[in-house]
Amino acid sequence: MAEFRLTTLWRIEAPVQAVWDAIHDSIHWPRWWKNVEAVRQLQAGAADGLGAVHRYTWKGVLPYRVIIDVRVTRVAPLVALEGEASGALEGVGRWHFEADGSHTVVRYDWHVRTASAWMNAVALAPLARLAFRWNHDSIMLEGGPALARLLNARLVGIEQRAC
């Protein structure tokens, strides 16, 4: 298994409430984020979404799709969302939200390992690891501007890093 610890920061000139609402409403991500082909609710959670399970189909620039199920494990309104991923990738995804003047800083931490047989075989090659990371980064580089367009806001900055 290959392990990835990736972080993306988006700085958007929009109120934290609007940014939170868009991210929290993941069932509608395919309407505005082209890399999210489908989101299907598998299990309803509490009113705030805690405990819900969604199946996400992601498509980056490489010729494959990643299908993962995410169970919402933490909901702290306007502060954080967290979920446990299973399927092709296993691990934890965390969204953090912070108001900074007229901007919202969104940080997404994605700590996962490959779980599908083909990914595990390919991920052992150093170039494949770079390709997987590049694919993830391209998805997140599209997500920030897409979110800004949805909110009719300006994307002030994007930063990506591997930990």
Buried (B, 14 or more C-beta within 10 A) or exposed (E): EBEBEBBBBBBBBBBBEBBBEBBBEBBEBBEBBEBBBBBEEEEEBEEEBBEBBBBBBBBBEBEBEBBBBBBBBBBEEBEBBBBBBBBBBBBBBBBBBBEEEEBBBBBBBBBBBBBBEEBEEBBEEEEBBEBBBEBBBBBBBBBBBBBBEBBEBEBBEBEBEEE
